[in-house]
Amino acid sequence: MSQYDVVINGAGMAGAILALSLSRLIRADGRPLQVAVIETASPDLAAHPGFDARCIALAWHSRELLDSLGLWSRLAELATPITHIHVSDRGHFGQVQMQAGEYRLPALGYVVELHPVGALLYRAMAETANIHLYCPAQIDELEQQPQRVRLVLSDGRKLSAGLLVAADGVQSPVRRRLGLQSERLDYGQSAVIANIETGIMPDGRAFERFTEQGPVALLPMSGGRSSLVWCAHPEQAAAIMQLPDDAFLARLQQLFGYRLGRLKRVGQRHLYPLVLDQLLKPWHHRCVLVGNAAHLLHPIAGQGFNLGLRDVADLVDCLGKALARGQDIGSYPVLSAYGAKRQADQAITTRLTTGLALMFSNNHWPLVAGRNLGLMAMAGIRPWKDKLAWRAMGKR
């Protein structure tokens, strides 16, 4: 049986960043932590999906966190800066605009494509001596023992560790095996995801436009593309998915307008139901869950991955302090300290995204009037606007 200090299930963005960050920590005996990473899918490092590359938004504070973890320098060249954010409510006057220069920053956030960043992080893990990759593989058996977690993989290999971290996404196998309780809310929306080519280059401009059905967001990507997140009622979203490209672009143009000129091209579309799904307690005996395995949010305001990255940074901090004190990093006191540290941020971010999703997807006229007055007030009252901007940038 191979023994490690930490086993991470999932080598997506959250899992890979966690593995690389933990690999820098030192045990009380002076040796670096031994980290194992289990991933079901082998990445195709040579291929690139081109126009249809999926992406995520990184808030400014996430860039700071990645810098503190020693990873930003690796990712910077793959990041497209967001220098301007325009928020509006379709058919109404309320709108607010934020620019990086107002806050003496080079960017309010960044957009990164998952494929090239994933390939870069995978290579970095493969080149790190104290990270041990099990890929492709998955967990077939999980046993929580008093001092260790014992795992049997699909190929028969056996592993054990003092701590198991689930960074294995929305359908987390670890979460399912542990039977953890969650809070769930169906937003009554689905999201259509695609890349768009526009007549005018986005040049760092991001847009969030609220419509009767839900928010429509366009984020700037490399190569002059924009990443679209179009939220609508499930029936309408399903119909949108079936439209020919010309009709799809015409419908989107009607909702979004001409801020980026004529919409010229749409790539492959993906459809996702939108729900809030968060664990009431994202840790268990010698196990902790981070990112989408712990909390799935509405994509409004782009806070999902950023919240998960703060999970990772706080977990690294808690484990580093525990090692310095000579504590068992998988013990209940250490994991409880991590849970307490994350509680407020997770609750505030969840309330913020849920409140925005419900308020801006409702045509009840008092809510429409109230949210437009709010947008106009934020545009005109600098402290209110600053509070919104810093929250969007991930500041706690």
C-alpha positions as CSV (number, residue, x, y, z in Angstrom):
1,M,0.0,0.0,0.0
2,S,1.4,3.4,-1.0
3,Q,1.2,6.0,1.9
4,Y,0.9,9.7,1.5
5,D,0.3,12.8,3.6
6,V,-2.6,14.0,1.4
7,V,-4.6,12.4,-1.4
8,I,-6.6,14.7,-3.7
9,N,-9.4,13.3,-5.8
10,G,-9.7,15.4,-8.9
11,A,-7.0,17.2,-11.0
12,G,-9.1,20.0,-12.4
13,M,-8.2,23.6,-11.6
14,A,-8.9,23.4,-7.9
15,G,-7.3,20.0,-7.4
16,A,-4.2,20.9,-9.4
17,I,-3.7,24.2,-7.7
18,L,-4.1,22.6,-4.3
19,A,-1.6,19.8,-5.1
20,L,1.0,22.3,-6.4
21,S,0.5,24.5,-3.3
22,L,0.7,21.7,-0.8
23,S,3.8,20.3,-2.5
24,R,5.7,23.4,-1.2
25,L,4.8,22.7,2.5
26,I,7.3,21.1,4.8
27,R,6.6,18.5,7.5
28,A,8.0,18.8,11.0
29,D,10.8,16.4,10.1
30,G,11.9,18.7,7.3
31,R,10.6,16.6,4.5
32,P,8.1,18.0,1.9
33,L,4.5,16.7,2.0
34,Q,3.9,13.7,-0.1
35,V,0.8,14.3,-2.2
36,A,-1.1,11.9,-4.4
37,V,-3.6,13.1,-7.1
38,I,-6.3,10.8,-8.5
39,E,-7.9,11.8,-11.8
40,T,-10.3,9.9,-14.0
41,A,-9.5,11.4,-17.4
42,S,-6.0,11.5,-19.0
43,P,-5.5,15.0,-20.5
44,D,-4.7,15.3,-24.2
45,L,-1.9,17.8,-23.8
46,A,-1.3,18.1,-27.6
47,A,-4.9,18.9,-28.6
48,H,-6.5,22.3,-28.3
49,P,-10.3,22.9,-28.8
50,G,-9.6,26.2,-30.5
51,F,-12.6,28.5,-30.9
52,D,-14.7,26.4,-28.5
53,A,-12.3,26.4,-25.5
54,R,-14.2,26.8,-22.3
55,C,-13.1,29.3,-19.8
56,I,-13.5,30.7,-16.2
57,A,-13.3,34.1,-14.7
58,L,-10.7,35.0,-12.1
59,A,-11.4,37.9,-9.8
60,W,-8.5,40.3,-9.0
61,H,-8.2,38.8,-5.5
62,S,-7.8,35.4,-7.1
63,R,-4.8,36.6,-9.0
64,E,-3.4,37.8,-5.7
65,L,-4.1,34.4,-4.1
66,L,-2.4,32.6,-7.1
67,D,0.6,34.9,-6.7
68,S,0.8,34.1,-3.0
69,L,0.7,30.4,-3.8
70,G,3.5,30.8,-6.3
71,L,1.4,30.0,-9.4
72,W,0.4,33.3,-11.0
73,S,3.7,33.7,-12.9
74,R,2.9,30.3,-14.6
75,L,-0.6,31.3,-15.6
76,A,-0.2,35.0,-16.4
77,E,0.5,34.6,-20.1
78,L,-2.7,32.6,-20.6
79,A,-4.9,35.1,-18.9
80,T,-7.0,37.8,-20.7
81,P,-7.5,40.9,-18.5
82,I,-10.9,42.3,-17.7
83,T,-10.4,46.1,-17.6
84,H,-14.0,47.2,-17.8
85,I,-17.3,45.8,-16.5
86,H,-20.7,47.0,-17.7
87,V,-23.8,46.0,-15.8
88,S,-27.3,46.8,-17.1
89,D,-31.0,45.8,-17.0
90,R,-32.5,45.3,-20.4
91,G,-35.3,47.7,-21.1
92,H,-34.6,50.0,-18.2
93,F,-32.3,52.9,-17.3
94,G,-30.3,51.3,-14.5
95,Q,-26.7,50.6,-15.2
96,V,-23.3,50.8,-13.6
97,Q,-19.8,50.7,-15.1
98,M,-16.5,49.8,-13.4
99,Q,-13.0,50.4,-14.8
100,A,-9.7,49.0,-13.5
101,G,-8.1,52.5,-13.7
102,E,-10.6,53.8,-11.1
103,Y,-8.9,51.4,-8.6
104,R,-5.4,51.9,-9.8
105,L,-5.2,48.2,-10.9
106,P,-4.2,46.8,-14.3
107,A,-7.3,44.6,-14.3
108,L,-10.5,43.9,-12.4
109,G,-10.1,40.2,-13.1
110,Y,-9.0,37.8,-15.8
111,V,-10.5,35.1,-18.1
112,V,-8.5,31.9,-18.6
113,E,-9.2,29.0,-20.9
114,L,-9.5,25.7,-19.1
115,H,-7.6,23.6,-21.7
116,P,-4.3,25.4,-21.9
117,V,-4.3,26.2,-18.2
118,G,-5.2,22.6,-17.3
119,A,-2.4,21.3,-19.6
120,L,0.1,23.6,-17.9
121,L,-0.9,22.6,-14.4
122,Y,-0.8,18.9,-15.3
123,R,2.7,19.2,-16.6
124,A,3.7,21.1,-13.5
125,M,2.4,18.3,-11.3
126,A,4.1,15.7,-13.4
127,E,7.4,17.5,-13.0
128,T,7.1,17.9,-9.2
129,A,8.9,15.1,-7.4
130,N,6.6,14.9,-4.3
131,I,3.3,14.9,-6.4
132,H,2.3,11.4,-7.5
133,L,-0.3,11.2,-10.2
134,Y,-2.8,8.3,-10.6
135,C,-4.3,8.9,-14.0
136,P,-6.5,7.6,-15.4
137,A,-7.9,6.1,-12.1
138,Q,-10.9,6.4,-9.8
139,I,-11.7,5.4,-6.3
140,D,-13.5,2.1,-6.0
141,E,-13.3,1.8,-2.2
142,L,-13.0,4.4,0.6
143,E,-12.6,3.5,4.3
144,Q,-12.2,6.1,7.0
145,Q,-9.9,4.6,9.7
146,P,-9.1,6.4,13.0
147,Q,-5.6,7.6,11.8
148,R,-5.8,7.2,8.0
149,V,-8.1,7.1,5.0
150,R,-7.7,3.9,3.0
151,L,-8.5,3.8,-0.7
152,V,-8.6,1.1,-3.4
153,L,-8.5,2.4,-7.0
154,S,-10.2,1.0,-10.0
155,D,-7.0,-0.7,-11.2
156,G,-6.5,-2.4,-7.8
157,R,-3.8,-0.1,-6.4
158,K,-4.1,0.7,-2.7
159,L,-3.4,4.1,-1.1
160,S,-3.6,5.6,2.3
161,A,-3.3,9.1,3.7
162,G,-3.8,11.2,6.7
163,L,-6.1,13.5,4.8
164,L,-8.4,13.0,1.7
165,V,-9.4,16.2,-0.2
166,A,-12.3,16.0,-2.6
167,A,-11.8,18.4,-5.5
168,D,-13.8,16.3,-7.8
169,G,-16.5,18.6,-9.0
170,V,-20.3,18.8,-9.1
171,Q,-20.9,15.1,-9.1
172,S,-18.2,14.4,-6.5
173,P,-17.8,10.6,-6.0
174,V,-16.2,11.2,-2.6
175,R,-19.2,13.4,-1.5
176,R,-21.6,10.7,-2.7
177,R,-19.7,8.0,-0.8
178,L,-19.6,10.0,2.4
179,G,-23.4,10.7,2.2
180,L,-23.0,14.3,3.3
181,Q,-26.1,16.5,3.7
182,S,-26.5,19.6,1.5
183,E,-28.8,22.5,1.0
184,R,-30.3,22.7,-2.5
185,L,-32.3,25.3,-4.4
186,D,-33.5,25.0,-8.0
187,Y,-33.2,28.5,-9.6
188,G,-35.6,27.5,-12.3
189,Q,-33.0,28.4,-15.0
190,S,-30.5,26.7,-17.3
191,A,-27.3,28.2,-18.7
192,V,-26.3,28.1,-22.3
193,I,-22.5,28.3,-22.6
194,A,-20.8,29.2,-25.9
195,N,-18.0,31.3,-27.4
196,I,-19.0,34.2,-29.6
197,E,-17.1,36.2,-32.3
198,T,-18.2,39.9,-32.4
199,G,-17.9,42.6,-34.9
200,I,-16.0,44.9,-32.4
201,M,-13.1,43.5,-30.4
202,P,-14.0,43.2,-26.7
203,D,-10.6,44.7,-25.7
204,G,-11.0,43.8,-22.0
205,R,-14.7,44.7,-21.7
206,A,-17.0,42.3,-19.8
207,F,-20.8,42.7,-19.9
208,E,-23.6,41.4,-17.6
209,R,-27.1,42.2,-18.8
210,F,-30.1,41.3,-16.9
211,T,-33.2,40.1,-18.9
212,E,-36.7,38.9,-18.1
213,Q,-35.4,35.3,-18.2
214,G,-32.1,35.7,-16.4
215,P,-28.6,37.3,-16.8
216,V,-26.7,37.3,-20.1
217,A,-22.9,37.7,-19.6
218,L,-20.1,38.1,-22.2
219,L,-16.5,37.9,-21.0
220,P,-13.4,38.9,-23.1
221,M,-11.2,36.0,-24.3
222,S,-8.0,35.7,-26.2
223,G,-8.2,36.1,-30.0
224,G,-11.0,38.6,-29.8
225,R,-13.6,36.1,-28.8
226,S,-16.1,36.5,-25.9
227,S,-17.4,33.7,-23.6
228,L,-21.2,33.7,-23.4
229,V,-23.2,32.6,-20.4
230,W,-26.9,33.0,-21.3
231,C,-29.4,32.1,-18.5
232,A,-33.0,31.4,-19.2
233,H,-36.0,29.3,-18.1
234,P,-35.2,25.6,-18.8
235,E,-37.8,25.3,-21.6
236,Q,-36.5,28.5,-23.3
237,A,-32.9,27.4,-22.9
238,A,-33.7,24.1,-24.5
239,A,-35.3,25.9,-27.4
240,I,-32.3,28.2,-27.7
241,M,-30.0,25.2,-27.9
242,Q,-31.9,23.9,-30.9
243,L,-31.8,27.2,-32.9
244,P,-29.7,27.4,-36.1
245,D,-26.6,29.5,-35.6
246,D,-28.1,32.5,-37.5
247,A,-31.3,32.5,-35.4
248,F,-29.3,32.0,-32.2
249,L,-27.1,35.0,-32.9
250,A,-30.2,37.1,-33.9
251,R,-32.0,36.2,-30.7
252,L,-28.9,37.0,-28.6
253,Q,-28.3,40.3,-30.5
254,Q,-31.9,41.3,-29.6
255,L,-31.2,40.8,-25.9
256,F,-27.6,42.1,-25.8
257,G,-27.7,44.9,-28.2
258,Y,-24.8,46.3,-30.3
259,R,-22.2,47.2,-27.7
260,L,-19.8,44.8,-29.5
261,G,-21.2,45.4,-32.9
262,R,-22.8,42.6,-34.9
263,L,-22.5,39.1,-33.5
264,K,-20.8,37.1,-36.2
265,R,-20.2,33.5,-35.1
266,V,-21.2,31.1,-32.3
267,G,-19.2,28.0,-31.4
268,Q,-20.3,24.7,-29.8
269,R,-23.1,25.2,-27.2
270,H,-23.4,23.5,-23.8
271,L,-26.5,23.4,-21.5
272,Y,-26.4,23.3,-17.7
273,P,-29.2,23.3,-15.2
274,L,-28.7,26.0,-12.5
275,V,-29.0,25.0,-8.9
276,L,-27.6,26.1,-5.6
277,D,-26.1,23.0,-4.0
278,Q,-23.9,23.5,-0.9
279,L,-22.8,21.2,1.9
280,L,-23.9,22.1,5.4
281,K,-20.5,20.9,6.7
282,P,-17.9,20.5,4.0
283,W,-15.6,18.3,6.0
284,H,-15.8,14.9,7.6
285,H,-13.5,12.5,9.5
286,R,-10.1,12.9,7.7
287,C,-11.9,14.3,4.6
288,V,-12.5,17.8,3.4
289,L,-14.3,19.0,0.2
290,V,-13.4,22.1,-1.8
291,G,-14.7,24.0,-4.8
292,N,-17.7,22.7,-6.7
293,A,-17.6,19.5,-4.6
294,A,-18.6,21.7,-1.6
295,H,-20.7,24.4,-3.2
296,L,-22.2,24.9,-6.6
297,L,-23.4,28.5,-7.2
298,H,-25.4,30.4,-9.8
299,P,-22.9,31.8,-12.4
300,I,-24.2,35.4,-11.9
301,A,-21.3,37.7,-11.0
302,G,-18.8,34.8,-11.8
303,Q,-18.0,33.9,-8.2
304,G,-18.1,30.1,-8.3
305,F,-14.4,29.3,-9.1
306,N,-13.2,32.3,-7.1
307,L,-14.9,30.9,-4.0
308,G,-13.4,27.5,-4.6
309,L,-9.9,29.1,-5.0
310,R,-10.4,30.8,-1.6
311,D,-11.2,27.3,-0.2
312,V,-7.9,26.1,-1.6
313,A,-5.9,29.0,-0.2
314,D,-7.4,28.8,3.3
315,L,-6.9,25.0,3.4
316,V,-3.2,25.4,2.4
317,D,-2.9,28.1,5.1
318,C,-4.5,25.9,7.8
319,L,-2.5,22.9,6.9
320,G,0.7,24.9,6.9
321,K,0.0,26.3,10.3
322,A,-0.9,22.8,11.6
323,L,2.4,21.4,10.3
324,A,4.3,24.2,12.0
325,R,2.7,23.3,15.3
326,G,3.4,19.6,14.8
327,Q,-0.3,18.7,14.5
328,D,-1.9,15.9,12.5
329,I,-3.2,17.6,9.4
330,G,-6.1,15.3,9.0
331,S,-7.3,15.6,12.6
332,Y,-10.7,16.9,13.6
333,P,-9.3,20.1,15.3
334,V,-7.4,21.1,12.1
335,L,-10.3,20.4,9.8
336,S,-12.7,22.2,12.2
337,A,-10.4,25.3,12.2
338,Y,-10.5,25.2,8.4
339,G,-14.3,24.9,8.4
340,A,-14.7,27.8,10.8
341,K,-12.4,30.0,8.7
342,R,-14.4,29.3,5.5
343,Q,-17.9,29.6,7.0
344,A,-18.5,33.4,6.7
345,D,-17.1,33.8,3.2
346,Q,-19.1,30.8,1.9
347,A,-22.3,32.1,3.5
348,I,-21.9,35.7,2.3
349,T,-21.0,34.7,-1.3
350,T,-23.9,32.2,-1.5
351,R,-26.4,34.8,-0.2
352,L,-25.0,37.4,-2.6
353,T,-25.2,35.2,-5.8
354,T,-28.6,33.7,-4.8
355,G,-30.1,37.1,-4.0
356,L,-28.9,38.6,-7.3
357,A,-30.1,35.6,-9.3
358,L,-33.6,35.8,-7.8
359,M,-33.9,39.6,-7.9
360,F,-32.7,40.0,-11.4
361,S,-34.8,37.2,-12.9
362,N,-38.2,38.6,-11.7
363,N,-40.5,40.9,-13.6
364,H,-42.6,41.9,-10.6
365,W,-42.7,45.7,-11.0
366,P,-41.6,46.7,-7.5
367,L,-38.5,44.5,-7.8
368,V,-37.8,45.9,-11.3
369,A,-38.1,49.5,-10.0
370,G,-36.0,48.7,-6.9
371,R,-33.1,47.0,-8.7
372,N,-32.9,49.8,-11.3
373,L,-32.9,52.5,-8.6
374,G,-30.2,50.4,-6.9
375,L,-28.1,50.3,-10.1
376,M,-28.5,54.0,-10.6
377,A,-27.6,54.7,-7.0
378,M,-24.4,52.6,-7.3
379,A,-23.5,54.5,-10.5
380,G,-23.9,57.8,-8.7
381,I,-22.8,57.1,-5.1
382,R,-19.1,56.2,-5.2
383,P,-18.8,54.3,-1.9
384,W,-21.7,52.0,-2.9
385,K,-20.1,51.4,-6.3
386,D,-16.7,50.8,-4.7
387,K,-18.2,48.2,-2.3
388,L,-19.8,46.4,-5.3
389,A,-16.5,46.6,-7.3
390,W,-14.3,45.2,-4.5
391,R,-16.8,42.4,-3.8
392,A,-16.8,41.5,-7.5
393,M,-13.0,41.5,-7.3
394,G,-13.1,38.9,-4.5
395,K,-12.2,41.1,-1.6
396,R,-13.6,39.8,1.7
